[in-house]
Amino acid sequence: MFEIIKKIIVEQLNVTDPDLITYETSIHSDLDADSLDAVEIVMNIEDEFDIEIPDEVAEKFETIENIIDYLHTVL
């Protein structure tokens, strides 16, 4: 699951060094994602896993680990 999330983020944010992305990576402060980037990442995750992530949940995603923890609860 981590690799799928990592791939989505690398493609969405054009990350030049994917090895910098870890479970602890902050989407906003480490990767400089703005709110539109974050929405697009969530939309891509929803498409990939065929789920819907409520806005109030998505707004709390700070790290890659937060996303993966949430996905473990719904998949």
N, C-alpha and C positions, 0 to 999 in steps of 0.2 A: 504494500500500500504506500509506503514511504516513497518508493521509486516513482510511482504514478503521480503522486502529489508533486514531487520534485520536478518531474518532466513538465507538468502543467505550468509550474511557476517559472521554470527556465524559459519555456517558450513564450509565456505571457509577458515576462519582464525582460526578455532578451539578456539573461544572465550569461556573462562570458565565461565564468568559472563555476560550473555546477557543483564542484567539490566543496565550495564554500557553504552550500546549503546543508544544514543539519537539522535534527529535531528541535534544537534550541534557537534556530534562526528566526529572528523577528521579521515579519513580513513588511512592517512599516519602517522600523529604524535600521535594520540591517540591509534590507533590499530596496529601500526608498520607494515603496509602493504607495501610491496615493489612493484615495477612496475609490476612484473609478477602477484602478488596477485591482483592488481587493474585490470589488463586485464582479469583475470579469473572471478572476481566479475562481471565485465561488461558483459562478455560472458554469465554468468549465468542469469543475469538480462534480456539480450536479449532473451535467451531461454524461460525464465519464461513468458515474456510478448509478445513473438513472434514479436519482433521489431529489428531494426538494429540501433545501436548508432554510429554515425560517430566518428572516432578517435579524431578529433579536439574537439568534445564535451566532450568525455570521459576523455580526458586529463585535463579538467577543473574541474572535480569532486573532490572536497576537503572534503566535508562533506556529511552526509547522506541526509541532506536537499537539497543540490545541485542535487543529484540524483532524489529525489522525485519531486522537482520543474521541472526538465527536463521531467520526465515521465508524469507530468500533462499537459505539452504542446503537447505531442505526442499521448497520449491515449485518 
